[in-house]
């Protein structure tokens, strides 16, 4: 079963670097995508160009999974596109500060009954035409344009922080899925060891039966236990396949190749589930979380942007002033010739001040003020949620520590119990059932130890994420 693949990693693929252009201004989302090493174009587009997805590597490690996820995880790609969308909005807002230029042309043909000419003052005409080039430049919009630019800059920065938190969430998910795959792989090994032990037990019982030291019942019981152990092994193998599929989804790999060799290939997963002693202090973790989390900083920026939105709404109470100018040519009233048409330029200033609009402005100000207050409430709510998240992650970490210690002790005891059981069974002091129980206890204790190691690794990763550690380097300087 082919489940995983990756493109060759590029330098810096795991580090999100700066995204400013050479002029010192914020770059577009494409510039960020370039430095991330992300292919923004859809995978299916490349297939239309006769490009085939690469084969799986023979070995697959966590670094490869994280690198591939940076390039292909769907949530990360969506977050990058949201930056591009925001860039478009900023371009649109900035357009209000620049002059607009338009070309107008008109032609009108009149019915003969509508043409009236006083004798001696002109000639009868049944058509008119005109063409003009018009320029308009906003001079003052009640402070609305300045506030709108500020709001969009703040929103762009908040979207950048959303990308940062999205990457961190994706990396946590990939890490969890990868170690979940290792857990499923190692559980297969434990079950295989159990089956091997039961096969040895069955063989020993058959030898003893031939020697006349045991009855047929002992052989039958060994056969039943071996048969009952095989479904567990089958389930573990199935769980391994499912874990790989879940990992494939997290990293964003789509297997578009359908040849049998690639479809059925399973790479060798490198790494192991092991316990590493670490220590955390709850008070320090809480302080780090409240100072590091991108989500809190993002809501602070959104709050400032909505404060600017309130200023935009208030700007409708103030007048607006535009500079206008045009250059044009129109049909002469005394000639049908184009060359005889008068032409020239006009320039002026237009001021507008809405005196009464049915309280529409008042409604917009009220909405903006409410949105600002909602953002403050949302930030306070998130602050509390982050504290709870850190406390919960710390609780899970402490639980995992205790489980690891208990599981390690249980394995030691189970191994010693099996050694004594085999020794006593060979000496005829106990029956075969006692040996079976000791072997089942060893299998359970080894499985529990693997799960304890996995839970500890995941607990540490969750706690780091709750504290906002290991941020991608989205440098805003």
C-alpha positions in Angstrom: 0.0 0.0 0.0 1.6 3.3 -1.2 0.7 5.9 1.3 3.4 8.5 1.6 5.6 10.5 -0.7 7.4 13.8 -0.8 9.2 16.2 -3.1 12.8 16.9 -2.6 13.1 19.3 0.3 14.6 22.8 -0.4 16.9 24.8 1.8 15.0 26.4 4.6 11.8 24.3 3.9 11.2 23.9 7.6 11.8 27.5 8.5 9.5 30.2 7.4 11.7 33.2 6.6 11.3 36.9 6.0 8.7 38.2 3.6 9.6 41.8 2.7 10.5 43.0 -0.7 13.7 45.0 -1.7 11.8 48.3 -1.3 11.2 47.7 2.4 7.5 47.2 2.0 5.5 44.1 2.9 5.8 41.5 0.2 2.8 39.6 -1.3 1.7 36.2 -0.3 3.6 34.8 -3.3 6.8 36.1 -1.9 6.1 34.3 1.4 5.2 31.2 -0.4 8.5 31.3 -2.4 10.5 31.6 0.8 8.5 28.8 2.4 9.2 26.6 -0.6 5.5 26.1 -1.1 4.0 25.1 -4.4 0.9 27.2 -4.5 -0.3 25.7 -7.7 -2.6 22.7 -7.4 -1.1 19.2 -7.6 -3.6 18.3 -10.3 -2.4 21.1 -12.5 1.1 19.6 -12.5 -0.4 16.3 -13.5 -2.0 18.0 -16.5 1.6 18.7 -17.6 2.5 15.0 -17.7 4.3 15.2 -14.3 3.9 12.1 -12.1 4.1 12.2 -8.3 7.4 10.8 -7.0 7.8 7.3 -5.6 7.9 6.9 -1.8 11.3 7.1 -0.1 12.5 3.8 1.3 12.8 5.5 4.7 10.5 8.1 6.3 11.3 10.2 9.4 9.6 13.0 11.3 11.7 15.7 9.7 10.6 14.6 6.2 6.9 14.6 7.3 7.2 18.1 8.8 9.0 19.4 5.7 6.4 17.9 3.4 3.5 19.3 5.5 5.0 22.8 5.2 4.8 22.5 1.4 1.4 20.7 1.1 -0.7 20.9 4.2 -4.1 22.2 3.1 -4.6 24.5 6.1 -1.3 26.1 5.6 -2.0 26.7 1.9 -5.4 28.2 2.8 -3.7 30.6 5.3 -1.3 31.7 2.7 -4.1 32.4 0.3 -5.8 34.5 3.0 -2.7 36.7 3.1 -2.9 37.1 -0.7 -6.6 38.0 -0.3 -5.7 40.6 2.2 -3.0 42.1 -0.1 -5.7 42.5 -2.7 -7.9 44.4 -0.2 -5.1 46.7 0.7 -4.5 47.5 -3.0 -8.2 48.3 -3.3 -8.1 50.6 -0.3 -4.9 52.4 -1.4 -6.6 53.1 -4.7 -8.8 55.6 -2.9 -5.7 57.7 -2.2 -4.7 57.8 -5.9 -6.2 59.8 -8.8 -8.7 58.0 -11.0 -8.8 58.6 -14.7 -11.7 57.8 -17.0 -12.7 58.3 -20.6 -16.3 59.2 -21.4 -17.8 59.3 -24.8 -21.4 59.9 -25.9 -23.4 60.1 -29.1 -27.1 61.0 -29.4 -29.3 61.1 -32.5 -32.4 63.2 -32.3 -35.8 62.9 -34.0 -36.4 65.6 -36.6 -39.3 66.9 -34.6 -37.0 67.7 -31.6 -34.6 69.8 -33.6 -35.4 73.5 -33.3 -33.2 76.2 -34.8 -33.9 80.0 -34.8 -33.3 81.4 -38.2 -30.0 83.2 -38.4 -28.6 81.5 -35.2 -27.5 78.1 -36.5 -28.2 75.1 -38.6 -30.7 72.3 -38.0 -28.9 69.2 -36.5 -30.2 65.8 -35.5 -27.2 64.4 -33.6 -24.8 65.4 -30.8 -21.6 63.8 -29.6 -18.9 64.5 -27.1 -15.7 62.9 -25.7 -13.8 63.8 -22.5 -10.9 62.5 -20.3 -11.7 63.0 -16.7 -9.4 63.1 -13.6 -10.6 62.9 -10.0 -8.4 63.0 -6.9 -9.7 62.7 -3.3 -8.3 65.5 -1.1 -10.2 64.9 2.1 -12.6 62.1 3.1 -13.2 63.0 6.8 -10.2 60.8 7.8 -11.8 57.7 6.5 -9.1 56.8 4.0 -6.3 57.1 6.6 -8.3 55.0 9.1 -9.0 52.4 6.4 -5.3 52.0 5.5 -4.5 51.6 9.1 -7.2 49.0 9.6 -6.0 47.0 6.6 -2.4 47.1 7.7 -3.4 45.7 11.1 -5.6 43.1 9.5 -2.7 42.0 7.3 -0.5 41.5 10.3 -3.2 39.6 12.0 -3.5 37.3 9.0 0.2 36.8 9.2 -0.1 35.7 12.8 -3.0 33.4 11.8 -0.6 31.7 9.3 1.9 31.4 12.2 -0.6 29.7 14.5 -1.8 27.5 11.6 1.7 26.3 10.9 2.2 25.4 14.6 -1.1 23.5 14.7 -0.2 21.6 11.6 3.2 20.7 13.0 1.6 19.5 16.2 -0.8 17.4 14.2 1.9 15.9 12.0 4.1 15.1 15.1 1.2 13.4 16.8 0.2 11.4 13.7 3.8 10.4 13.1 4.4 9.0 16.6 0.9 7.4 16.4 2.3 5.6 13.4 5.3 4.5 15.3 3.1 3.3 18.1 1.0 1.2 15.7 4.2 -0.2 14.2 5.7 -1.2 17.6 2.4 -2.7 18.8 2.6 -5.0 15.8 6.0 -6.1 17.0 4.7 -6.8 20.5 1.8 -9.0 19.1 4.2 -10.8 16.8 6.4 -11.6 19.8 3.4 -12.9 21.7 2.4 -15.1 18.7 5.9 -16.4 18.5 5.9 -17.3 22.2 2.6 -19.1 21.9 3.9 -21.0 18.8 6.9 -22.1 20.9 4.5 -23.1 23.7 2.4 -25.2 21.3 5.5 -26.9 19.9 6.7 -27.6 23.5 3.3 -29.0 24.4 3.4 -31.3 21.3 6.8 -32.5 22.2 5.7 -33.3 25.7 2.6 -35.1 24.4 4.8 -37.3 22.3 7.0 -37.9 25.3 3.8 -38.8 27.3 4.3 -36.2 30.0 1.2 -34.2 29.2 -2.3 -34.9 27.9 -4.0 -33.9 24.6 -5.8 -31.2 26.6 -2.6 -29.3 27.1 -1.9 -29.3 23.4 -5.5 -28.2 22.6 -5.3 -25.4 25.1 -2.1 -24.1 23.5 -3.7 -24.3 20.1 -6.7 -22.3 21.3 -4.6 -19.6 22.9 -2.5 -19.3 19.7 -5.7 -19.0 17.6 -7.1 -16.3 19.9 -3.8 -14.3 19.7 -3.8 -14.0 15.9 -6.9 -11.6 15.6 -5.1 -9.1 17.9 -2.2 -9.2 15.5 -4.5 -8.7 12.5 -6.1 -5.7 14.2 -2.7 -4.1 15.0 -1.7 -4.4 11.3 -5.0 -2.8 10.3 -4.4 0.0 12.8 -1.0 0.6 11.3 -2.4 1.1 7.9 -5.0 3.5 9.3 -2.3 5.5 11.1 -0.4 5.9 7.9 -3.5 7.1 6.1 -4.1 9.7 8.9 -0.5 10.8 8.6 -0.8 11.1 4.9 -3.9 13.4 5.3 -2.1 15.6 7.9 0.9 16.2 5.6 -1.3 16.8 2.6 -0.2 14.0 0.4 -2.5 12.8 -2.3 -1.7 9.5 -4.0 -2.6 10.1 -7.6 -0.5 7.3 -8.8 -2.3 4.0 -9.1 0.3 1.6 -10.3 0.5 -1.5 -8.0 4.1 -1.1 -6.9 3.5 2.5 -5.7 0.0 1.9 -4.3 1.1 -0.9 -2.0 4.4 0.5 -0.9 5.0 1.2 2.8 8.2 3.0 3.6 10.3 2.2 6.7 9.4 4.6 9.5 12.5 5.8 11.3 12.5 6.7 15.0 11.3 5.1 18.1 9.0 5.7 21.0 11.2 6.5 24.0 11.0 8.4 27.2 13.0 11.6 27.7 13.0 13.2 31.1 11.8 16.8 31.0 10.5 19.2 33.7 8.0 22.1 33.5 6.7 24.6 36.0 3.0 25.6 35.8 3.5 29.2 36.6 6.3 29.6 34.0 4.2 27.8 31.4 1.3 30.1 32.0 3.4 33.2 31.7 5.1 32.0 28.5 1.7 31.1 27.0 0.2 34.6 27.6 3.3 36.3 26.1 4.0 33.9 23.2 0.7 32.8 21.8 0.1 34.2 18.3 -3.7 34.0 18.8 -3.7 36.6 21.6 -1.5 39.0 19.6 -3.7 38.5 16.5 -6.8 39.4 18.5 -5.1 42.5 19.8 -4.4 43.6 16.3 -8.0 42.9 15.3 -9.1 45.0 18.2 -7.0 47.9 16.9 -8.3 47.4 13.4 -11.9 47.6 14.6 -11.0 50.8 16.5 -9.9 52.1 13.2 -13.2 50.8 11.7 -15.0 53.0 14.3 -13.1 56.0 13.0 -14.1 55.0 9.4 -17.7 55.0 10.4 -17.4 58.4 12.1 -15.8 59.9 9.1 -19.2 59.8 7.3 -20.2 62.8 9.6 -17.4 64.9 8.0 -17.3 66.5 4.5 -15.4 65.1 1.6 -13.4 67.2 -0.9 -12.3 66.0 -4.4 -10.2 67.7 -7.0 -11.7 67.2 -10.5 -10.4 68.0 -14.0 -11.2 67.0 -17.5 -10.2 67.6 -21.1 -12.8 67.1 -23.9 -14.2 67.8 -27.2 -17.9 68.1 -28.3 -19.9 68.7 -31.5 -20.3 72.2 -32.6 -23.8 73.6 -32.7 -23.1 75.3 -36.0 -21.2 72.6 -37.9 -21.3 68.9 -38.6 -17.5 68.7 -39.0 -15.4 67.0 -36.3 -12.7 69.6 -36.7 -15.1 72.5 -35.9 -16.1 71.0 -32.6 -14.9 73.1 -29.5 -12.4 71.5 -27.2 -10.6 72.4 -23.9 -10.1 71.7 -20.3 -11.9 72.3 -17.0 -10.7 72.0 -13.4 -12.4 72.5 -10.1 -13.0 71.3 -6.6 -16.1 69.4 -5.4 -17.1 69.3 -1.8 -19.9 67.1 -0.4 -21.4 67.0 3.1 -24.3 64.8 3.8 -26.6 66.7 6.2 -29.1 64.0 6.8 -29.2 60.4 5.6 -32.0 58.9 7.7 -29.6 58.0 10.6 -27.7 55.5 8.4 -24.4 56.9 9.7 -25.5 56.6 13.3 -26.3 52.9 12.6 -22.8 52.3 11.1 -21.1 53.9 14.1 -23.2 51.8 16.5 -22.2 48.6 14.6 -18.5 49.6 14.6 -18.5 50.3 18.3 -20.2 47.0 19.0 -17.6 45.1 16.9 -14.8 46.8 18.8 -16.3 45.7 22.1 -16.8 42.1 20.8 -13.2 41.9 19.9 -12.2 42.9 23.5 -14.5 40.3 24.9 -13.1 37.7 22.5 -9.6 38.5 23.6 -10.4 38.1 27.3 -12.2 34.9 26.5 -9.2 33.5 24.6 -6.9 34.5 27.4 -8.9 32.4 29.8 -9.1 29.5 27.3 -5.3 29.6 26.8 -4.8 29.4 30.6 -7.2 26.4 30.8 -5.4 24.8 27.8 -2.0 25.1 29.5 -3.4 23.7 32.8 -5.0 20.8 30.9 -1.7 20.1 29.0 0.2 20.2 32.2 -2.2 17.7 33.8 -1.8 15.4 30.9 2.0 15.7 31.0 2.0 14.8 34.7 -0.3 11.9 34.1 2.0 10.7 31.3 5.0 10.9 33.6 3.3 8.7 36.1 2.1 6.2 33.5 5.7 5.9 32.1 7.1 5.1 35.5 4.4 2.6 36.3 4.6 0.9 32.9 8.4 0.5 33.1 8.1 -1.1 36.5 5.3 -3.4 35.3 7.4 -4.6 32.3 10.3 -5.5 34.6 8.0 -7.4 36.9 6.3 -9.2 34.1 9.6 -10.3 32.5 10.8 -11.6 35.8 7.5 -13.4 36.4 7.7 -15.1 33.0 11.3 -16.2 33.7 10.3 -17.8 37.0 7.2 -19.3 35.4 9.2 -21.0 32.7 11.7 -22.2 35.2 9.1 -23.7 37.5 7.1 -25.2 34.6 10.3 -27.0 33.4 10.7 -28.3 36.9 7.1 -29.4 37.0 6.1 -27.1 39.8 3.3 -25.3 37.9 1.0 -26.1 35.0 0.9 -24.7 31.5 -1.9 -22.3 32.3 0.3 -20.4 34.8 2.9 -19.9 32.1 0.2 -18.6 29.7 -0.9 -16.1 32.2 2.6 -14.9 32.7 3.1 -14.5 29.0 -0.2 -12.6 28.6 0.8 -10.3 31.4 4.1 -9.5 29.7 2.4 -8.7 26.4 0.0 -6.4 28.2 2.7 -4.6 30.1 4.8 -4.1 27.0 1.8 -2.7 25.2 1.0 -0.4 28.1 4.6 0.8 28.1 4.5 1.7 24.4 1.2 3.6 24.9 2.7 5.4 27.9 5.8 6.5 25.9 3.4 7.7 23.1 1.2 9.6 25.5 4.3 11.3 27.1 5.7 12.4 23.7 2.3 13.8 22.7 1.8 15.4 26.1 5.1 17.3 25.8 4.2 18.4 22.2 0.8 19.6 23.4 2.3 21.5 26.3 4.9 23.2 24.0 2.1 24.2 21.7 0.0 25.6 24.5 3.0 27.7 25.6 3.5 28.9 22.0 7.0 27.5 21.7 8.8 26.6 18.5 7.3 29.4 16.4 8.0 29.5 12.7 10.3 32.5 11.9 7.9 34.8 10.2 10.1 37.9 10.6 8.2 41.2 10.3 11.3 43.4 10.3 
